Amino acid sequence: MVVFGKFRPDDPEVEGMVSTGRQDALELMDTIYENWNPPRATWLLNNSHLLAGVAVAAPSVVMALRMRRLFGLDRERMSLSVGFLVPLAVNSPLASYLHRTQIRDDIVLHETDCSVCVDIRSQAIQISLGVVYPTVMTYLGAIATANLAQLRITPRSLKGFYVLTKGVAGKIGSLVAGMTLMQIVISGIGVRQLYDDRDQIMAELETRFAIMDQWKRRELEQQQFK
């Protein structure tokens, strides 16, 4: 049977237990999830980090297209590389990594007792990389592209930058709100489902251990009667 927790050496509950490090425990659980049957029961536990990456990549595409339209960059080739590819090359892999190490692994090993805290942490990651980062990067990328194309919309002073930023913010406010809500919903559903899947797998694992133990006892009893 697999048990996760922090125990003192003199705690009577540790009798018969084998202590292991965090990485070893994580590798053990990963092996169990990867080889679990049926596979659909552990699909989210194995792939949630990929979904987190996709969830932050989609808003980057939408925001890049929106910025191109606002700045009139539809015909500028540089707008694709500056305002679109750069955000995608950074925030999606980073979101996947942070979700895997800070959310999914935490849930698997039950390191944080407060599930709400894990949910808030997940929301912070998703909103930061799925809303704040693509909005800022595509905005700056659009300004850089407009400057290279020598468009009149390019701000020429700090005051001009402030006026432009204020105007753009007013036009993308509803889009940013929608993107934020999407990240909150995806994060909340994902985290809750990870907890449910983990609890279900651990309960099933305990049942399978109990059945195996009973089978071994019957085999031993049959051998003794022979």
C-alpha positions in Angstrom: 0.0 0.0 0.0 1.2 3.5 -0.8 0.9 6.2 1.9 2.1 9.8 1.5 2.7 12.0 4.5 5.3 13.4 6.9 5.9 11.3 10.0 8.4 11.5 12.9 10.7 8.5 13.3 9.2 7.8 16.8 5.6 7.9 15.5 4.0 4.4 16.0 2.2 4.8 12.7 5.5 4.4 10.8 6.0 0.9 11.9 6.5 -1.3 8.9 6.7 1.6 6.5 9.5 2.2 4.1 10.7 5.8 3.9 11.4 7.3 0.5 12.3 10.7 -1.0 10.0 13.0 -2.9 11.4 12.3 -6.3 11.2 8.5 -5.8 7.6 8.8 -4.6 6.8 11.0 -7.6 8.4 8.6 -10.0 6.5 5.7 -8.4 3.2 7.4 -8.9 4.0 8.5 -12.4 4.7 4.8 -13.2 1.4 3.8 -11.7 -0.6 6.4 -13.6 1.2 5.7 -16.9 0.5 2.0 -16.7 -3.0 2.2 -15.1 -5.8 0.3 -16.7 -8.2 1.6 -17.8 -6.0 4.5 -19.2 -8.8 7.0 -19.3 -9.0 7.0 -15.5 -5.5 8.6 -15.3 -5.6 10.6 -18.6 -5.8 14.0 -16.9 -3.2 13.1 -14.3 -0.8 12.3 -17.2 -1.7 15.2 -19.5 -3.0 18.1 -17.5 0.2 20.1 -18.0 -0.4 19.9 -21.8 -3.9 21.2 -21.4 -2.5 24.1 -19.3 -0.1 25.0 -22.0 -2.9 24.9 -24.7 -5.1 27.0 -22.4 -2.6 29.9 -22.3 -1.6 29.5 -26.0 -5.1 30.1 -27.3 -5.5 33.6 -25.8 -2.1 34.6 -27.2 -3.4 33.8 -30.7 -6.6 35.8 -30.2 -4.8 38.7 -28.6 -2.2 38.8 -31.4 -4.9 38.9 -34.0 -6.7 41.6 -32.1 -3.6 43.8 -31.8 -2.8 43.4 -35.5 -6.3 44.7 -36.3 -6.1 47.6 -33.9 -2.7 48.7 -35.2 -3.6 48.1 -38.8 -0.8 45.5 -39.2 -2.8 43.0 -41.3 -0.4 43.5 -44.2 2.8 43.7 -42.2 4.7 40.4 -42.2 6.8 41.4 -39.2 3.7 41.5 -37.0 3.5 37.7 -37.2 6.9 37.1 -35.8 7.1 39.9 -33.3 3.5 40.0 -31.9 2.5 36.3 -32.3 5.3 33.8 -32.3 7.3 35.3 -29.4 4.5 35.0 -26.8 3.7 31.5 -27.9 7.3 30.4 -27.8 7.5 31.3 -24.1 4.2 31.2 -22.2 2.8 27.9 -23.3 5.9 25.7 -22.4 6.3 27.7 -19.2 2.7 27.2 -18.2 3.0 23.5 -18.8 6.2 23.3 -16.7 4.8 25.3 -13.8 1.5 23.4 -13.8 3.3 20.1 -13.8 5.7 21.0 -10.9 3.6 23.3 -8.8 0.1 22.0 -9.3 -0.1 18.5 -10.6 2.8 17.0 -8.6 1.6 18.8 -5.5 -1.8 17.2 -5.8 -0.4 13.7 -6.6 1.9 13.8 -3.5 -0.7 15.6 -1.4 1.9 18.2 -0.3 -0.5 21.1 0.3 -3.4 20.3 2.7 -5.4 23.4 1.5 -6.9 22.5 -1.9 -8.2 26.1 -2.3 -4.6 27.3 -2.0 -3.6 25.0 -4.8 -6.5 26.3 -6.9 -5.5 29.9 -6.3 -1.9 29.1 -7.2 -3.1 27.5 -10.4 -5.3 30.5 -11.3 -2.4 32.8 -10.7 -0.2 30.8 -13.2 -2.9 30.6 -15.8 -3.9 34.3 -15.6 -0.3 35.5 -15.5 0.7 33.5 -18.6 -2.6 33.3 -20.3 -3.8 36.9 -20.0 -1.2 39.3 -18.6 1.8 38.1 -20.5 0.2 37.7 -24.0 -1.6 41.1 -23.6 1.6 43.0 -22.7 3.8 41.1 -25.2 1.5 41.4 -28.2 0.9 45.1 -27.4 4.6 45.8 -27.3 5.2 43.6 -30.3 2.5 45.6 -32.2 4.2 48.9 -31.3 7.6 47.6 -32.4 6.2 46.4 -35.7 4.3 49.7 -36.3 7.6 51.5 -35.6 9.5 49.4 -38.1 6.8 50.0 -40.7 6.8 53.7 -39.8 3.1 53.9 -39.2 1.5 57.0 -37.8 0.0 55.1 -34.9 3.5 54.7 -33.3 3.8 56.8 -30.2 6.5 59.4 -30.4 6.6 60.5 -26.7 5.8 59.1 -23.2 2.5 61.1 -23.3 1.7 59.6 -26.7 2.4 56.1 -25.3 0.1 56.8 -22.4 -2.7 58.0 -24.7 -2.3 55.0 -27.0 -2.2 52.5 -24.1 -5.3 54.0 -22.6 -7.1 53.8 -25.9 -6.1 50.2 -26.6 -7.0 49.2 -23.1 -10.5 50.5 -23.6 -10.9 48.5 -26.8 -9.6 45.2 -25.4 -11.2 45.4 -22.0 -14.0 43.0 -22.7 -11.6 40.6 -24.4 -9.2 40.6 -21.4 -12.2 40.0 -19.0 -13.3 37.1 -21.1 -9.8 35.6 -21.2 -9.5 36.0 -17.5 -12.8 34.3 -16.8 -11.8 31.4 -19.2 -8.6 30.8 -17.3 -10.3 30.8 -13.9 -12.9 28.3 -15.1 -10.4 26.0 -16.8 -8.1 26.2 -13.8 -10.9 25.5 -11.3 -12.4 22.6 -13.2 -8.9 21.1 -13.9 -7.7 21.3 -10.3 -10.9 19.8 -8.9 -10.8 17.0 -11.4 -7.2 16.2 -10.6 -8.1 15.8 -6.9 -11.1 13.6 -7.8 -9.0 11.4 -10.1 -6.2 11.1 -7.6 -8.6 10.1 -4.8 -10.3 7.6 -7.0 -7.0 6.0 -8.1 -5.7 5.8 -4.6 -8.9 4.2 -3.4 -8.9 1.7 -6.2 -5.2 1.0 -5.6 -5.9 0.3 -1.9 -8.7 -2.1 -3.0 -6.4 -3.9 -5.4 -3.8 -4.3 -2.7 -6.4 -5.7 -0.3 -7.6 -8.2 -3.0 -4.0 -9.2 -3.7 -3.3 -9.7 0.0 -6.4 -11.9 0.4 -5.3 -14.0 -2.6 -1.8 -14.5 -1.2 -3.3 -15.5 2.2 -5.5 -18.1 0.5 -2.6 -19.5 -1.4 -0.6 -19.7 1.8 -3.4 -21.5 3.6 -3.9 -24.0 0.8 -0.2 -24.8 0.8 -0.3 -25.4 4.6 -3.2 -27.9 4.2 -1.4 -29.9 1.6 
